[in-house]
Amino acid sequence: MRRTMAVAAVVLAACSSTATTTTTSSTIPPPVPEELLVQEVVDELGFSISRPVDWAPEIEADVGIASFYSPPIPGDEFTENFNIARIDIPDELTFELYVQADARNLTQGTAVEVIDSGQMELDGEIAATVRFRTNVDGIDIGFVRVITIHDGDAYEFTFSASDDDIDRWLPIVEQLLSTFEFLD
């Protein structure tokens, strides 16, 4: 069964996917040509982002999550996905404190291996980045997490893929993040 990951705050949960595609498992995803990107404006969550046209969106504005699923690859156990969670946080919670709390929560209760971490800029805001891996239901999953705070809300971006394949997907993750814009 193919599995996908959705992020709700810091909780990781597995769910099944039923989409089909004709892509082969040897396909290495390059950055997507601009003509194959579609802009997704999510007014309820305060952002826009461009996604590959064949990635299925699932917007759950009532819980603050937007998810985008790549077409499944036949034979793969896992469907790659990119999730954005918007979380209302207390005014006194700084970026640094939020990132520290997220790092503590990330490593509690699960066998998580942090690969690397750093910072980047995301639509004019400082953002923390972390790459990590864990095993979910017998499948080794790799993650890229990016966190920023904008106008009193935390935004958590999480991409997940089979740990064996995640490096091949990084150009698309970077491309998605480069198109992200806050709606102010």
C-alpha positions in Angstrom: 0.0 0.0 0.0 1.3 3.4 -0.9 1.6 5.8 2.1 1.7 9.5 2.4 2.6 11.8 5.3 0.6 14.8 6.4 1.8 17.2 9.1 -0.6 18.7 11.7 1.6 20.9 13.9 4.3 18.4 14.8 2.3 15.2 14.5 3.2 12.8 11.7 0.5 10.5 10.4 0.3 8.0 7.6 -2.6 7.8 5.1 -3.2 5.9 1.9 -3.3 7.4 -1.7 -5.2 6.1 -4.7 -4.0 8.3 -7.6 -2.2 6.6 -10.6 0.5 7.7 -13.1 2.6 6.3 -15.9 5.9 7.5 -14.5 8.6 4.8 -14.0 10.4 4.4 -10.7 13.7 5.3 -12.4 12.5 8.8 -13.1 14.6 11.4 -11.4 12.6 14.6 -11.0 14.3 17.6 -12.3 13.2 21.1 -11.5 9.8 21.5 -13.2 9.6 23.7 -16.3 7.6 26.9 -15.5 4.9 26.0 -18.0 4.2 22.9 -16.0 3.7 24.8 -12.7 0.3 26.1 -11.5 -0.1 28.8 -8.9 -2.2 27.7 -5.9 -3.6 30.7 -4.0 -4.8 29.6 -0.5 -6.5 32.8 0.8 -7.7 31.0 3.9 -4.2 30.2 5.0 -2.6 33.5 3.7 -0.2 32.3 1.0 0.3 31.3 -2.6 2.7 28.7 -4.0 3.3 27.2 -7.4 3.1 23.4 -7.6 3.7 21.0 -10.5 0.4 20.7 -12.4 0.2 16.9 -11.8 0.5 17.2 -8.0 -2.9 16.8 -6.3 -3.8 19.6 -3.8 -5.7 18.9 -0.7 -6.6 22.1 1.3 -7.9 21.7 4.8 -8.3 25.4 5.8 -10.3 24.5 8.9 -7.2 22.8 10.4 -4.7 25.1 8.7 -3.1 22.6 6.4 -2.4 22.5 2.6 -1.0 19.4 1.2 0.3 18.6 -2.3 0.9 15.0 -3.4 3.1 13.9 -6.3 1.7 11.3 -8.7 2.6 7.9 -7.2 5.3 5.9 -9.0 4.3 2.3 -9.7 6.0 -0.1 -7.3 6.9 2.6 -4.7 5.6 2.2 -1.2 5.4 5.9 -0.5 3.9 9.0 -2.3 6.0 12.1 -2.0 4.2 15.1 -0.5 4.7 18.7 0.4 2.6 20.0 3.4 2.2 23.6 4.7 0.7 24.1 8.1 -0.3 27.5 9.4 -0.3 27.7 13.2 -1.5 30.5 15.3 1.0 31.1 18.1 1.2 33.4 21.1 2.6 36.9 20.5 5.4 36.4 23.0 6.7 33.3 21.2 9.7 34.3 19.2 11.1 32.6 16.1 14.0 31.2 18.1 11.8 29.8 20.9 9.4 28.2 18.4 12.3 26.6 16.4 13.8 25.2 19.7 10.4 23.8 20.8 9.9 22.2 17.4 13.3 20.6 17.5 12.5 19.1 21.0 9.2 17.9 19.8 10.6 16.4 16.7 13.0 14.1 18.5 10.6 13.0 21.4 8.9 9.7 21.2 10.3 8.6 17.8 13.6 7.4 16.5 14.5 10.5 14.4 17.9 11.0 12.9 18.7 14.7 12.2 20.8 14.9 9.0 21.5 18.7 9.0 20.0 22.0 9.8 20.4 25.6 8.8 18.7 28.8 7.8 17.3 30.4 4.7 15.1 33.2 3.6 11.5 32.6 2.7 9.6 35.5 1.1 11.6 38.0 3.2 11.4 36.1 6.5 14.1 34.2 8.2 13.4 30.4 8.2 14.9 27.4 9.9 15.6 24.3 7.9 16.2 20.7 9.1 16.6 17.4 7.2 15.8 14.3 9.1 14.8 10.7 8.7 12.7 8.1 10.5 11.0 4.8 10.0 7.2 4.8 9.6 5.5 1.4 9.4 8.7 -0.2 8.1 9.4 2.4 5.5 12.5 4.7 5.9 11.2 8.2 5.2 13.3 11.3 4.6 12.0 14.8 5.5 12.8 18.4 4.8 11.2 20.8 7.3 11.3 24.6 7.0 9.8 26.8 9.7 9.2 30.6 9.6 7.0 33.1 11.5 5.0 35.8 9.7 2.4 38.2 11.2 2.0 36.1 14.4 1.6 32.8 12.7 4.1 29.9 12.3 4.3 28.3 8.9 5.7 24.8 8.8 6.7 23.3 5.5 7.3 19.6 5.4 8.3 17.5 2.4 8.6 13.8 2.8 9.8 11.0 0.4 11.3 7.6 0.6 14.7 8.1 2.3 16.4 6.4 -0.7 14.8 9.0 -3.1 14.7 12.3 -1.1 17.9 13.7 -2.6 16.5 13.4 -6.1 13.5 15.4 -5.0 15.4 18.3 -3.4 15.4 20.5 -6.6 11.6 20.4 -6.7 11.4 21.2 -2.9 13.7 24.2 -3.5 11.6 25.2 -6.5 8.4 25.0 -4.5 9.8 27.1 -1.6 11.2 29.7 -4.0 7.6 30.3 -5.3 6.0 30.7 -1.9 4.6 34.1 -1.1 2.6 35.5 1.9 -0.6 37.2 0.9 -0.4 40.6 2.7 
